[in-house]
Amino acid sequence: MNRVKAKNSTATIKRVSSQAELVQALTIRILVFVREQGVPAEIELDTDDQRAIHFLAIKLAKAVGTARVVMRRGDAKIGRMAVLKSYRRKGIGAALLKRAILSAKRLHARRIYLHAQVAVIGFYQRMGFRAVGRVFDEAGIAHRKMILRGE
């Protein structure tokens, strides 16, 4: 487990290591992407979940955020980053992303990339990613591919 300082608190970012923790991660994604943003559940939960490395952000013994890393032909795709609404803007997303990047680097990823919702591109730019290519639709939401600078 890694303790990371968030802006207003301390959160623990841990790699999911049990079925119960995976259920917690998927539940956060359902709350954020399906209920809050209207993404169809059959799109949100996919076959990559079986092979991904999942992470949970824990605050006061409660799972409040999640992210995953999927290796694709030597590249690492970070995705499904979600933080419960009342815990946003407290550094938890940044802590999750830093842990996902570290994991990708430990897997010797040639390149680290993600598909960012256009509304949060600035967050990923501040974290070292640069936008490439055109805006595209993913699950009814405008996205843009972003690659970690220096990769």
C-alpha contacts under 8 A as a table, 3 or more apart, distances in Angstrom:
res1	aa1	res2	aa2	distance
1	M	12	T	6.79
1	M	13	I	6.28
1	M	14	K	4.88
1	M	15	R	7.29
2	N	12	T	5.85
2	N	13	I	5.51
2	N	14	K	6.37
3	R	10	T	7.06
3	R	11	A	6.26
3	R	12	T	4.67
3	R	13	I	6.44
4	V	10	T	6.12
4	V	11	A	5.83
4	V	12	T	6.12
4	V	13	I	7.11
4	V	95	A	6.36
5	K	9	S	6.48
5	K	10	T	4.82
5	K	11	A	6.54
5	K	91	G	7.68
5	K	95	A	7.77
6	A	9	S	5.17
6	A	10	T	5.31
6	A	11	A	6.42
6	A	90	K	5.86
6	A	91	G	4.31
6	A	92	I	5.92
6	A	95	A	7.03
7	K	10	T	7.96
7	K	90	K	5.11
7	K	91	G	5.13
8	N	90	K	5.75
8	N	91	G	7.59
9	S	90	K	7.31
10	T	59	K	7.12
11	A	57	A	6.29
11	A	58	I	5.62
11	A	59	K	5.00
11	A	60	L	7.95
11	A	92	I	6.83
12	T	57	A	5.59
12	T	58	I	5.03
12	T	59	K	6.55
13	I	55	F	6.68
13	I	56	L	5.66
13	I	57	A	4.53
13	I	58	I	6.31
13	I	95	A	7.18
13	I	96	L	6.49
13	I	99	R	7.28
14	K	55	F	5.55
14	K	56	L	5.44
14	K	57	A	6.58
14	K	58	I	7.75
15	R	53	I	7.23
15	R	54	H	5.93
15	R	55	F	4.45
15	R	56	L	6.41
16	V	21	E	5.62
16	V	22	L	6.13
16	V	53	I	7.35
16	V	54	H	5.35
16	V	55	F	5.30
16	V	56	L	6.45
17	S	21	E	6.69
17	S	22	L	7.66
18	S	21	E	5.26
18	S	22	L	6.34
19	Q	22	L	4.99
19	Q	23	V	6.22
20	A	23	V	5.12
20	A	24	Q	6.43
21	E	24	Q	4.98
21	E	25	A	6.35
21	E	56	L	7.72
22	L	25	A	5.05
22	L	26	L	6.18
22	L	54	H	7.39
23	V	26	L	5.12
23	V	27	T	5.97
24	Q	27	T	5.07
24	Q	28	I	6.36
24	Q	63	A	6.68
25	A	28	I	5.28
25	A	29	R	6.47
25	A	54	H	7.58
25	A	55	F	7.50
25	A	56	L	6.32
25	A	63	A	7.61
25	A	65	G	7.27
25	A	66	T	5.56
25	A	67	A	7.93
26	L	29	R	5.03
26	L	30	I	6.19
26	L	45	L	7.70
27	T	30	I	5.06
27	T	31	L	6.23
28	I	31	L	5.13
28	I	32	V	6.16
28	I	63	A	7.97
28	I	64	V	7.16
28	I	65	G	6.60
28	I	66	T	7.01
28	I	82	A	6.88
28	I	83	V	7.30
28	I	84	L	6.78
29	R	32	V	5.17
29	R	33	F	5.54
29	R	34	V	7.20
29	R	44	E	7.67
29	R	66	T	7.52
29	R	80	R	7.08
29	R	82	A	6.11
30	I	33	F	5.53
30	I	34	V	4.88
30	I	35	R	6.34
30	I	41	A	7.09
30	I	44	E	7.56
31	L	34	V	5.95
31	L	35	R	5.08
31	L	36	E	6.25
31	L	84	L	7.66
32	V	35	R	6.03
32	V	36	E	5.01
32	V	37	Q	6.45
32	V	82	A	6.42
32	V	83	V	7.32
32	V	84	L	6.57
32	V	85	K	7.70
33	F	36	E	5.72
33	F	37	Q	4.89
33	F	38	G	6.31
33	F	39	V	5.52
33	F	44	E	7.28
33	F	82	A	7.80
34	V	37	Q	5.67
34	V	38	G	4.74
34	V	39	V	4.50
34	V	40	P	5.91
34	V	41	A	5.89
34	V	44	E	7.29
35	R	38	G	5.62
35	R	39	V	7.54
39	V	43	I	7.06
39	V	44	E	6.63
39	V	139	A	5.81
39	V	140	G	7.25
40	P	43	I	5.47
40	P	44	E	6.40
40	P	139	A	7.39
41	A	44	E	4.97
41	A	45	L	6.18
42	E	45	L	5.80
42	E	46	D	7.23
43	I	46	D	6.39
43	I	139	A	7.13
45	L	49	D	6.99
46	D	49	D	5.81
47	T	50	Q	5.81
47	T	51	R	7.64
48	D	51	R	5.41
48	D	52	A	5.81
48	D	70	V	6.94
49	D	52	A	5.25
51	R	70	V	6.99
52	A	68	R	6.09
52	A	69	V	5.50
52	A	70	V	4.73
52	A	71	M	7.51
53	I	68	R	5.40
53	I	69	V	5.16
53	I	70	V	6.59
54	H	66	T	7.16
54	H	67	A	5.88
54	H	68	R	4.28
54	H	69	V	6.58
55	F	66	T	5.37
55	F	67	A	5.30
55	F	68	R	6.01
55	F	96	L	7.27
55	F	100	A	7.67
56	L	63	A	6.34
56	L	64	V	7.38
56	L	65	G	5.66
56	L	66	T	4.56
56	L	67	A	6.92
56	L	96	L	7.69
57	A	63	A	5.75
57	A	64	V	5.62
57	A	65	G	4.76
57	A	66	T	6.02
57	A	92	I	6.97
57	A	96	L	6.78
58	I	61	A	5.86
58	I	62	K	5.30
58	I	63	A	4.54
58	I	64	V	5.85
58	I	65	G	7.26
59	K	62	K	5.26
59	K	63	A	6.54
59	K	64	V	6.66
64	V	83	V	5.81
64	V	84	L	5.48
64	V	87	Y	6.86
65	G	81	M	7.47
65	G	82	A	5.44
65	G	83	V	4.05
65	G	84	L	6.13
65	G	92	I	7.21
65	G	93	G	7.36
65	G	96	L	7.71
66	T	80	R	7.22
66	T	81	M	5.62
66	T	82	A	5.38
66	T	83	V	6.51
66	T	96	L	6.99
67	A	78	I	7.22
67	A	79	G	5.99
67	A	80	R	5.22
67	A	81	M	4.22
67	A	82	A	6.51
67	A	96	L	6.49
67	A	97	L	7.42
67	A	100	A	7.22
68	R	78	I	5.77
68	R	79	G	5.41
68	R	80	R	6.08
68	R	81	M	7.03
68	R	100	A	6.91
69	V	76	A	6.32
69	V	77	K	5.60
69	V	78	I	4.58
69	V	79	G	6.37
69	V	100	A	6.35
69	V	103	S	7.78
69	V	104	A	7.01
70	V	76	A	5.66
70	V	77	K	5.19
70	V	78	I	6.54
70	V	79	G	7.89
71	M	74	G	6.21
71	M	75	D	5.61
71	M	76	A	4.50
71	M	77	K	6.24
71	M	109	A	7.64
72	R	75	D	5.14
72	R	76	A	6.12
72	R	77	K	7.15
74	G	108	H	7.75
74	G	109	A	5.45
74	G	110	R	5.85
74	G	111	R	7.58
75	D	109	A	4.90
75	D	110	R	5.29
75	D	111	R	4.87
75	D	112	I	5.99
75	D	113	Y	7.72
76	A	104	A	5.81
76	A	109	A	5.57
76	A	110	R	7.63
76	A	111	R	6.24
76	A	112	I	4.81
76	A	113	Y	6.36
77	K	112	I	5.95
77	K	113	Y	5.06
77	K	114	L	5.36
78	I	81	M	7.80
78	I	100	A	6.75
78	I	101	I	7.78
78	I	112	I	7.28
78	I	113	Y	6.25
78	I	114	L	5.12
78	I	115	H	7.99
79	G	114	L	6.07
79	G	115	H	7.10
81	M	93	G	7.40
81	M	96	L	7.79
81	M	97	L	7.85
82	A	93	G	7.46
83	V	87	Y	6.49
83	V	88	R	6.09
83	V	92	I	7.31
83	V	93	G	6.54
84	L	87	Y	5.54
84	L	88	R	6.60
85	K	88	R	5.51
87	Y	90	K	6.27
87	Y	92	I	7.41
88	R	91	G	7.37
88	R	92	I	6.94
88	R	93	G	7.33
89	R	92	I	7.37
89	R	93	G	7.81
90	K	93	G	7.87
91	G	94	A	5.24
91	G	95	A	6.22
92	I	95	A	5.05
92	I	96	L	6.19
93	G	96	L	5.10
93	G	97	L	6.13
94	A	97	L	5.10
94	A	98	K	6.11
94	A	127	M	7.42
95	A	98	K	5.17
95	A	99	R	6.27
96	L	99	R	5.22
96	L	100	A	6.20
97	L	100	A	5.01
97	L	101	I	6.12
98	K	101	I	5.14
98	K	102	L	6.17
99	R	102	L	5.04
99	R	103	S	6.16
100	A	103	S	5.07
100	A	104	A	6.22
101	I	104	A	5.07
101	I	105	K	6.20
101	I	112	I	7.40
102	L	105	K	5.13
102	L	106	R	6.20
103	S	106	R	5.07
103	S	107	L	6.35
104	A	107	L	5.07
104	A	108	H	6.50
104	A	109	A	5.60
104	A	112	I	6.99
105	K	108	H	4.93
105	K	109	A	5.62
106	R	109	A	7.61
109	A	112	I	6.55
110	R	151	E	6.94
111	R	147	I	7.37
111	R	148	L	7.38
111	R	151	E	5.22
112	I	147	I	5.93
112	I	148	L	5.61
112	I	151	E	6.77
113	Y	129	F	7.97
113	Y	145	K	7.15
113	Y	146	M	5.55
113	Y	147	I	4.31
113	Y	148	L	6.04
114	L	145	K	5.85
114	L	146	M	5.41
114	L	147	I	6.63
115	H	143	H	6.00
115	H	144	R	5.52
115	H	145	K	4.50
115	H	146	M	6.14
116	A	120	V	6.69
116	A	121	I	6.01
116	A	124	Y	7.62
116	A	143	H	5.22
116	A	144	R	5.38
116	A	145	K	6.24
116	A	146	M	6.77
117	Q	120	V	5.66
117	Q	121	I	6.54
117	Q	141	I	6.86
117	Q	142	A	5.87
117	Q	143	H	4.30
117	Q	144	R	6.54
118	V	121	I	5.29
118	V	135	V	7.72
118	V	142	A	5.73
118	V	143	H	5.05
118	V	144	R	6.23
119	A	122	G	7.78
120	V	123	F	5.42
120	V	124	Y	6.92
121	I	124	Y	5.28
121	I	125	Q	6.18
121	I	131	A	7.79
121	I	144	R	7.92
122	G	125	Q	4.97
122	G	126	R	6.18
123	F	126	R	5.27
123	F	127	M	6.46
124	Y	127	M	4.89
124	Y	128	G	6.49
124	Y	129	F	5.47
124	Y	130	R	7.72
124	Y	146	M	7.97
125	Q	128	G	5.20
125	Q	129	F	4.71
125	Q	130	R	5.81
125	Q	131	A	7.81
126	R	129	F	7.25
128	G	148	L	5.76
128	G	149	R	5.74
129	F	146	M	5.79
129	F	147	I	5.22
129	F	148	L	4.14
129	F	149	R	5.42
130	R	146	M	5.22
130	R	147	I	5.44
130	R	148	L	6.31
130	R	149	R	6.22
131	A	144	R	6.58
131	A	145	K	5.89
131	A	146	M	4.28
131	A	147	I	6.56
132	V	144	R	7.11
132	V	145	K	5.67
132	V	146	M	5.70
132	V	147	I	7.21
133	G	144	R	7.05
133	G	145	K	6.61
134	R	144	R	6.37
134	R	145	K	7.81
135	V	142	A	6.31
135	V	143	H	5.53
135	V	144	R	4.77
135	V	145	K	7.77
136	F	142	A	5.62
136	F	143	H	5.31
136	F	144	R	6.17
137	D	140	G	5.73
137	D	141	I	5.49
137	D	142	A	4.75
137	D	143	H	5.95
138	E	141	I	5.38
138	E	142	A	6.41
138	E	143	H	6.42
147	I	151	E	7.35
148	L	151	E	5.77
